[in-house]
Amino acid sequence: MQVLVVGADTAVGMELIALLTERGHRVASLSKDQCSWNNIPAAESALQAGCEVVVNTLIQSTYDAGERITADHLSSVLRLSRACAKKRMAILHLSSAFVFSGNNKNPYRETDERNNKHPLAEVLKLRLGPVFASVGVNVMTRMLDKLMTNEQLELSNNLRGCPVASEDAARVTVAIIDQLSCGAEPWGIYHYCSADQTSCYEFAEVLLSTVSQFVDHSVKPLVLKDETEGRRVVKREMKCDKILNTFGIKQQPWRACIIKYVQSICIDKKRDGEIK
């Protein structure tokens, strides 16, 4: 199958290209710069190359970099979606659990109303938990940058969710594409997140204990924010039964990739002289 990956230099985009190629799919790609929000015609013209499926990673990577989704983002995604519709191409948008406010006590289902009301959610197909990776800007790289420079982190135990490793996000996306290549038409919205819920603080504790295996220096202790002054629990856990029942995709634990990713980051930083 011919697949166009929009955002080929994002963490998930890079994992996708490697895995798609390994699985025998033909891959075309556009970097973030090639399809920036004011240059989406480049992505539209790339559709002329006989692609059958388009995977858009740009919205997901914007969310996970901590950047704000704007009206320009929405307009560009809608233009890309319309271009695909005209050519009868499948398009798979990767989104985020951040379309929900986090006020629910129970995991969110695909049919649940979006509490933040962002109109972009109407065109997205696969919502992921927060994606972390050893490259790019994401929750893991931001935390490790601070830990490795002895900056003190203040993190909340009230912000809870189910993070997803970039390679796991790619695994899930390619599994969907594999079934599309077999003629399946499972259109709609799907949720995927890791099997284990955690908080920002707990995630940082795991990083701290892992990085100490590769970096020989002391780091200041993490500081847990005071939870007793009316701070509400924000929990963006998602129900993943639909993706399991439709595609047979099972949730994986997020901790499985931590050591590999942290080691890769440490090796790069030592090579660049950023740490000893």
Secondary structure in CASP SS format (residue, H / E / C, confidence):
PFRMAT SS
TARGET T0000
AUTHOR 0000-0000-0000
METHOD secondary structure of the structure
MODEL  1
M C 1.00
Q E 1.00
V E 1.00
L E 1.00
V E 1.00
V E 1.00
G C 1.00
A C 1.00
D C 1.00
T C 1.00
A H 1.00
V H 1.00
G H 1.00
M H 1.00
E H 1.00
L H 1.00
I H 1.00
A H 1.00
L H 1.00
L H 1.00
T H 1.00
E H 1.00
R C 1.00
G C 1.00
H C 1.00
R E 1.00
V E 1.00
A E 1.00
S E 1.00
L E 1.00
S C 1.00
K C 1.00
D C 1.00
Q C 1.00
C C 1.00
S C 1.00
W C 1.00
N C 1.00
N C 1.00
I C 1.00
P H 1.00
A H 1.00
A H 1.00
E H 1.00
S H 1.00
A H 1.00
L H 1.00
Q H 1.00
A H 1.00
G C 1.00
C C 1.00
E C 1.00
V E 1.00
V E 1.00
V E 1.00
N E 1.00
T C 1.00
L H 1.00
I H 1.00
Q H 1.00
S H 1.00
T H 1.00
Y H 1.00
D H 1.00
A C 1.00
G C 1.00
E C 1.00
R C 1.00
I C 1.00
T C 1.00
A H 1.00
D H 1.00
H H 1.00
L H 1.00
S H 1.00
S H 1.00
V H 1.00
L H 1.00
R H 1.00
L H 1.00
S H 1.00
R H 1.00
A H 1.00
C H 1.00
A H 1.00
K H 1.00
K C 1.00
R C 1.00
M C 1.00
A E 1.00
I E 1.00
L E 1.00
H E 1.00
L E 1.00
S E 1.00
S E 1.00
A H 1.00
F H 1.00
V H 1.00
F C 1.00
S C 1.00
G C 1.00
N C 1.00
N C 1.00
K C 1.00
N C 1.00
P C 1.00
Y E 1.00
R C 1.00
E C 1.00
T C 1.00
D C 1.00
E C 1.00
R C 1.00
N C 1.00
N C 1.00
K C 1.00
H C 1.00
P H 1.00
L H 1.00
A H 1.00
E H 1.00
V H 1.00
L C 1.00
K C 1.00
L E 1.00
R E 1.00
L E 1.00
G C 1.00
P C 1.00
V E 1.00
F E 1.00
A C 1.00
S C 1.00
V C 1.00
G C 1.00
V C 1.00
N C 1.00
V H 1.00
M H 1.00
T H 1.00
R H 1.00
M H 1.00
L H 1.00
D H 1.00
K H 1.00
L H 1.00
M H 1.00
T C 1.00
N C 1.00
E C 1.00
Q C 1.00
L C 1.00
E E 1.00
L E 1.00
S C 1.00
N C 1.00
N C 1.00
L E 1.00
R E 1.00
G E 1.00
C C 1.00
P C 1.00
V E 1.00
A E 1.00
S H 1.00
E H 1.00
D H 1.00
A H 1.00
A H 1.00
R H 1.00
V H 1.00
T H 1.00
V H 1.00
A H 1.00
I H 1.00
I H 1.00
D H 1.00
Q H 1.00
L H 1.00
S H 1.00
C C 1.00
G C 1.00
A C 1.00
E C 1.00
P C 1.00
W C 1.00
G C 1.00
I C 1.00
Y E 1.00
H E 1.00
Y E 1.00
C C 1.00
S C 1.00
A C 1.00
D C 1.00
Q C 1.00
T E 1.00
S E 1.00
C H 1.00
Y H 1.00
E H 1.00
F H 1.00
A H 1.00
E H 1.00
V H 1.00
L H 1.00
L H 1.00
S H 1.00
T H 1.00
V H 1.00
S C 1.00
Q C 1.00
F C 1.00
V C 1.00
D C 1.00
H C 1.00
S C 1.00
V C 1.00
K C 1.00
P C 1.00
L C 1.00
V E 1.00
L E 1.00
K C 1.00
D C 1.00
E C 1.00
T C 1.00
E C 1.00
G C 1.00
R C 1.00
R C 1.00
V C 1.00
V E 1.00
K E 1.00
R E 1.00
E C 1.00
M E 1.00
K C 1.00
C C 1.00
D H 1.00
K H 1.00
I H 1.00
L H 1.00
N H 1.00
T H 1.00
F H 1.00
G C 1.00
I C 1.00
K C 1.00
Q C 1.00
Q C 1.00
P C 1.00
W H 1.00
R H 1.00
A H 1.00
C H 1.00
I H 1.00
I H 1.00
K H 1.00
Y H 1.00
V H 1.00
Q H 1.00
S H 1.00
I H 1.00
C H 1.00
I H 1.00
D H 1.00
K H 1.00
K H 1.00
R H 1.00
D C 1.00
G C 1.00
E C 1.00
I C 1.00
K C 1.00
END
